[in-house]
Amino acid sequence: MIKKLKPFIFSLVIVIIDQVTKALVVAYIPENTVKYSFFNDFLRIVHVRNSAVAFSLGEGFAMPLKILLFIVLPVILIAFIAYYIVKDEKEFSLFDKYMLAGFVGGGIGNLIDRIFRGMSVVDFISTNNYGLFGMERFPTYNIADASVVVCVILLLISMIFFKKGKDNE
């Protein structure tokens, strides 16, 4: 049983890094300001709050709908994914389970913000997009967001290009 829970160490590490970095941002960077700029303004460390989800979708929703969509449904999704991490399924390799755990860690990191920071998430990483997709800068994000995106991409690559099953671990 302990072996099945090992991927959750990855989830815990992501939650800790996410929450520590957000706490530092809140403590040392005034909201809606840029504190640092690196690599010829490619990377900025800022402090903004997002009261919606990706790309500020749902910002104008009523509070009961926000609670349903931004807290209740994510909790259900995280529980469902956590179940698949510990379930003995041959369709998920150990790598896949760790990527699912990275998704869970990112989800929990943002859920903590929504629950304890007044339904808003602390975002602080701003990167230059050089006009790609019509945006000068990519929407500001955090460690939890990055974990979700990177782990989902790696999981999709794994599922598309690599054979599944315990034999491949």
N, C-alpha and C positions, 0 to 999 in steps of 0.2 A: 504493500500500500504506500509506503514511503516513496518508492520509486515513481509512482504515479503522481505524487505531489511535487516532485522536483521542479517541473516547469513553473510552478507558482513562486519559486524563489526569484525567477526572472521577473514575474509580475510585481513582486514586492520591491525589487531593486528599482524598477521603473517608477513605481508610486513614490518611493522615497526620493529619488533624484528629482522627479517632477515637483513634489511638494516643497522640497528644500529650495530649489531654484525659484519657485513662485514666492516663497516666503522672503527670500533675499530681495527679489524684485519689489515686493510690496514694502519692505522695510527701507530700501535705499533709493528707490526711483519714484518720484512723484508721478501720480497717474496722468496719462496722456502726455508724457514727455519722452524724449530720446535722451538716453544717458551716455551711450557709447556708440561709436561708429568704427567699423573695421574694414580692411581690405578695399580701400577707396570707395567707401559707402555701400559695398555689397551687403554687409551684415550690420544691422543696428540692434542694439539692446534697448528696448523701450518698455513702457508699462501702459498697457491698455486692458480694458475689460470687455469681454464679449458676453452679452446676455442672451445669445442665441446659439446656434450650432455653426458648422462650417460656413464660411463666407457670409456670416450674420443672417443666415436663413432662420426665419421665425422670430425675429426681433420684436415684431408688433403683435405677437400672439398674446391672448389673455392668459393670466397667471395659471388658472386650472389646466389649460391646454399645455402650457410650458411644463408644468409639473408632470403631466402625463407623458409628454414627448421627450423631455430632457432628463427626467429622473426615473419614472416608473418603467418605461420601455427599455432604457439602457440597463437597468438593474435586471430585468428579465432576460435581455440579450446576453449580458455578462454571465448570468447564472447558467443559461443554456450552453454557452461556449465552455464555461468551466466544467460542466458535466461531460462534454466531449473530450476535454483534456484528460480527465481521469478514467473515462470509459475505455474498456478494452476493445478498441476498434482497430481493425487491420488497415482501414482506409487512411489513417493518419500516421505518418512517420513520427519519430521523436522530434525531428526538426519542425514538422508541421505543428506539433503540440507546443513547442516553444514559441513559435510565431503566434499561435492562438493565445498563449500566455502573455505575449507582448501586447496584443490587442486588449486583453483583459486588464493588464496593468495601466495602459493608457486610458481605457474607459473609466477605471476606478479613479485615476488621478483627476480627471475632469469632473466626475461625479462628486468627489470630495469638495471641489470648488463650488459646484452648483448648490450643494447642500449647506456648506458652511460659509460661503461668500456671497450670500444674497442672490442666488440664481445666476451669478456671473462667473466666468472663467478668466483667470489671469493669463494673458498672452504677452509674450515679450520678445520673440524672435521675429525680426523683420528682414527679409532678404530682397535684394533688387531682382526684378523679373525682366529687366531690359526690354520692356514692351511686349513680351510674349503674352499671348491671349489678350492683348489690349490693356495689360496692367503694367504700370511702371514698377510697382512693388507687389510682391506676393502677399496675400492676407497674413497678418501677424498670427503666429502660432506659438506653441509651447512644447515641452518635452513629451507630454502625453499625446498631443496631436501627432508629433513626429513619430512616436512609437507606433501608433495605430496605422498611420500611412505606410511606414517602412515595413512593418510586419505583414500587413495585408498584401503589399506588393510581393514580398518574398514568398508568402504563402501561395499566392497565385502562380508565381513562377515555378515553385515546387510542384504544385498540383498539375500544371500543364506539362512540364518537361521531365519530371522524374517519377519513376515507378513507386507505387505506394506499397505499404506493408511493413511488417516488423522485420522481414528479411533484409530490408534496405536501410535499417537504422545503423 
